[in-house]
Amino acid sequence: MNKPFRPPQRRRGTAFSSEFLDAPTEAGLARAWRDKGDEKARDRLVLAHRALAWSAAARITRGGRPDEDLIQQANLGLLKAADRFDPDMGFRFSTYATWWVRAEIQDYTYGDWSLIRLPGSSSLRRVFFGLRKAEAELQAEGVAPEDLDAAIGLRFGVDADKIALVRERLAGRDMSLNQPISSGDEGGADWQDMLADPDPEADAEVRVGAARAKARLAALMAEHLARLPARDRQILEGSVMEEDHRTLADLGEEFQISRERVRQLRERALGVLRKALAEDPAARDLLAEDGVAV
């Protein structure tokens, strides 16, 4: 029953002009959606609680305006809550929806934090979202710095090396190596210019071979991308492959579709591309040489 939902444009600032629903009205809207599939009732119920979704996204952002994609994930949580809400249980919708909104935001944050994905175990998720608080509490209790990882691991029931892995990921988000070191004049040095050559004495033939392999892989990637539907390819390139990634909102406005539909098309295109690369012996071998599994 999770049909597409397009919230209206938000006004400037963070304030919402949301309708206040009393308990009987809220229950009536929920029953109309549950029993009759009344989309207007669902939309009214969701729109009345969009400030709840926005504030949940703002808490994750911790200052500043939440990312539009994060707000959209929070809205998806409202939709899922509306699909599953039972007004006959005696709870208000806001109480029930808070858990779905939080779950959607946490899933998005956990999966989108880095291109290098952490394992999806529930224990690592608890560490990811609770590490900072646990560190502060244990330090206040007087735990020595050298014993901190072991103490946190004991609290969450995971090995100390996993604690170190999560801390490393939380230390910083992904950064493009093509990003300028300073925001000064154009044409300045990029971060990649500061990387030391791990083997400055490497054989020239090895370097040439690696460059050719990289060029060949890029050509194969372009061939498989060209086989995708034009819209899927443009969405995949714009949201994933371009240096300045475009948001789901920007792509949705360009193609006149919802952000959720853009996300679905992006995931579909990624799946098709992965399958094509896995079935292409040449591409599979080149990726294997780089230590990339498809």
C-alpha positions in Angstrom: 0.0 0.0 0.0 3.1 2.3 0.0 2.0 4.4 -3.0 4.0 7.4 -4.1 3.8 10.5 -2.0 5.0 14.0 -3.0 5.2 16.4 -0.1 4.6 20.1 -1.0 7.6 22.5 -1.2 8.8 23.6 2.2 8.9 27.3 2.9 12.0 29.2 3.8 13.5 28.4 7.2 12.6 25.3 9.3 9.0 26.1 10.4 6.1 24.1 9.0 2.6 25.1 8.8 1.3 21.7 9.7 -2.3 20.8 10.7 -2.9 19.7 14.2 -4.9 16.5 14.4 -6.8 15.6 17.5 -7.0 11.9 18.4 -10.4 11.1 16.8 -9.5 12.8 13.5 -6.1 11.0 13.4 -7.7 7.6 14.1 -10.4 8.3 11.4 -7.7 9.1 8.8 -5.7 6.0 9.7 -8.7 3.8 9.3 -9.7 5.4 6.0 -6.2 4.6 4.6 -6.0 1.1 6.2 -9.6 0.0 5.3 -10.4 1.9 2.1 -7.0 2.9 0.6 -7.9 6.6 0.8 -4.7 8.3 -0.3 -6.0 11.7 0.7 -6.5 10.5 4.2 -2.9 9.1 4.2 -1.4 12.3 2.8 -3.2 14.4 5.4 -2.0 12.1 8.2 1.6 12.2 6.9 1.7 16.0 6.2 0.4 16.7 9.7 3.6 15.0 11.1 6.2 16.2 8.6 7.7 18.5 11.3 8.4 15.3 13.2 10.4 13.9 10.3 12.3 17.2 9.8 13.3 17.4 13.4 14.5 13.8 13.5 16.7 14.5 10.4 18.0 17.7 12.1 19.0 15.8 15.2 21.2 13.5 13.1 22.7 16.5 11.2 23.6 18.2 14.6 23.5 21.7 13.5 22.6 23.3 10.2 20.0 22.4 7.7 19.4 18.7 7.2 20.3 17.2 3.8 17.3 16.9 1.5 18.0 13.2 1.0 18.0 12.7 4.7 14.6 14.5 5.0 13.2 12.3 2.3 14.3 9.2 4.2 12.5 10.5 7.2 9.4 11.1 5.1 9.7 7.4 3.9 9.6 6.5 7.6 6.3 8.4 8.0 4.9 6.5 5.0 5.9 3.1 6.4 4.4 4.1 9.7 1.1 5.1 8.0 1.0 1.7 6.3 1.4 -0.2 9.5 -0.3 2.0 12.1 -3.2 0.5 13.9 -5.3 3.2 15.6 -7.2 0.6 17.6 -4.2 -0.1 19.7 -4.7 3.2 21.5 -1.4 4.9 20.6 -1.0 8.2 18.9 0.5 8.2 15.4 3.4 10.4 16.4 4.5 7.9 19.1 4.4 5.0 16.6 5.9 6.9 13.6 8.9 8.1 15.6 10.4 4.6 15.6 9.9 4.2 11.8 11.4 7.6 11.1 14.4 6.9 13.3 14.9 3.5 11.7 14.9 4.9 8.1 17.3 7.7 9.0 19.7 5.3 10.8 19.6 2.9 7.9 20.4 5.7 5.4 23.1 7.2 7.6 24.8 3.8 8.2 24.7 2.8 4.6 25.6 6.2 3.1 28.4 7.2 5.5 31.2 5.8 3.3 31.7 4.1 0.0 33.4 1.4 2.0 30.5 -0.3 3.7 30.6 -1.6 7.2 29.1 -5.0 7.8 25.3 -4.9 8.5 25.3 -6.7 11.8 23.1 -5.3 14.5 26.0 -5.2 17.0 28.1 -3.0 14.7 25.1 -0.7 14.1 24.8 -0.3 17.9 28.5 0.6 18.1 28.2 3.0 15.1 25.4 5.0 16.7 26.5 4.6 20.3 30.3 4.9 20.2 30.6 8.6 21.1 28.2 8.4 24.0 29.9 5.2 25.4 33.3 6.8 25.1 32.2 9.8 27.1 30.6 7.8 29.8 33.5 5.4 30.2 36.0 8.3 30.3 33.9 10.0 33.0 34.1 6.8 34.9 37.9 7.0 34.8 38.7 4.2 32.3 42.2 4.6 31.0 42.6 5.5 27.2 44.5 2.2 26.6 41.6 0.2 28.0 38.9 2.2 26.3 38.4 -0.1 23.3 38.2 -3.2 25.4 35.7 -1.6 27.8 33.5 -0.4 24.9 33.7 -3.8 23.2 32.6 -5.4 26.5 29.6 -3.0 26.7 28.5 -3.7 23.1 29.5 -7.4 23.0 32.0 -7.0 20.1 35.8 -7.4 19.7 38.1 -4.5 20.3 39.3 -4.5 16.7 35.7 -3.9 15.5 35.6 -0.9 17.8 38.7 0.5 16.2 37.2 -0.1 12.7 34.1 1.9 13.6 36.1 4.7 15.1 38.2 4.9 12.0 35.1 5.2 9.8 33.6 7.8 12.1 36.8 9.9 12.1 36.0 11.4 8.7 33.7 11.1 5.7 35.0 10.2 2.2 36.8 13.1 0.5 37.7 13.3 -3.2 41.4 13.3 -3.9 40.7 15.9 -6.6 39.5 18.3 -4.0 41.8 21.4 -3.8 44.0 21.7 -0.7 42.9 25.3 -0.3 40.0 27.4 -1.6 42.3 30.0 -3.2 43.1 30.5 -6.8 42.0 28.0 -9.4 44.7 25.6 -10.7 46.2 25.0 -7.2 47.3 21.6 -5.9 44.8 18.8 -5.2 45.1 16.4 -2.3 46.2 13.7 -4.7 49.3 15.7 -5.5 50.4 15.3 -1.9 50.3 11.5 -2.0 53.7 9.8 -1.8 54.5 7.2 -4.5 54.5 3.9 -2.6 57.2 2.6 -5.0 59.0 5.5 -6.7 61.5 3.0 -8.3 58.8 0.9 -9.9 59.5 -0.4 -13.3 58.2 1.8 -16.1 56.7 -1.2 -17.9 54.6 -1.9 -14.8 53.4 1.7 -14.7 52.5 1.6 -18.4 50.7 -1.8 -17.9 48.7 -0.5 -15.0 47.7 2.6 -17.0 46.6 0.5 -19.9 44.6 -1.8 -17.6 42.9 1.2 -16.1 42.1 2.6 -19.5 40.7 -0.8 -20.7 38.5 -1.1 -17.6 37.2 2.5 -18.2 36.4 1.5 -21.8 34.5 -1.6 -20.7 32.6 0.3 -18.1 31.6 2.9 -20.7 30.4 0.1 -23.0 28.2 -1.4 -20.3 26.9 2.0 -19.2 25.9 2.7 -22.8 23.6 -0.3 -22.8 21.5 1.1 -19.9 18.3 3.0 -20.7 19.2 6.7 -21.2 17.4 7.9 -18.1 18.9 5.2 -15.8 22.4 6.0 -17.1 22.1 9.7 -16.6 20.8 9.2 -13.0 23.6 6.7 -12.2 26.3 9.0 -13.6 24.8 12.1 -12.0 24.3 10.7 -8.5 27.3 8.3 -8.2 30.0 8.8 -10.9 30.3 12.5 -11.3 32.7 14.3 -9.0 30.1 16.7 -7.8 27.3 14.3 -7.0 23.8 15.6 -7.7 21.1 15.1 -5.1 18.0 12.9 -5.6 16.0 16.1 -5.4 17.9 17.8 -8.3 17.6 14.7 -10.5 13.9 14.3 -9.6 13.3 17.9 -10.7 15.1 17.3 -14.0 13.2 14.2 -14.9 9.9 15.3 -13.3 9.8 12.3 -11.0 9.9 11.9 -7.2 13.1 11.5 -5.3 12.1 8.0 -4.3 11.7 7.0 -7.9 15.1 8.5 -8.7 16.6 6.3 -5.9 14.8 3.2 -7.3 16.2 3.8 -10.8 19.7 4.4 -9.4 19.6 1.1 -7.5 18.3 -0.7 -10.5 21.0 0.7 -12.8 23.7 -0.2 -10.2 22.4 -3.7 -10.1 22.3 -4.1 -13.8 25.9 -2.7 -14.1 27.2 -5.0 -11.4 25.7 -8.0 -13.1 27.1 -7.0 -16.5 30.6 -6.5 -15.1 30.4 -9.8 -13.3 29.4 -11.6 -16.5 32.1 -9.9 -18.6 35.4 -12.0 -18.2 37.7 -9.2 -19.2 36.1 -6.7 -16.8 35.9 -9.3 -14.0 39.7 -10.1 -14.4 40.6 -6.4 -14.4 38.6 -5.7 -11.3 40.1 -8.8 -9.6 43.6 -7.4 -10.3 42.6 -4.3 -8.4 41.1 -6.4 -5.5 37.5 -5.4 -6.3 34.8 -8.1 -6.2 31.6 -7.8 -8.2 
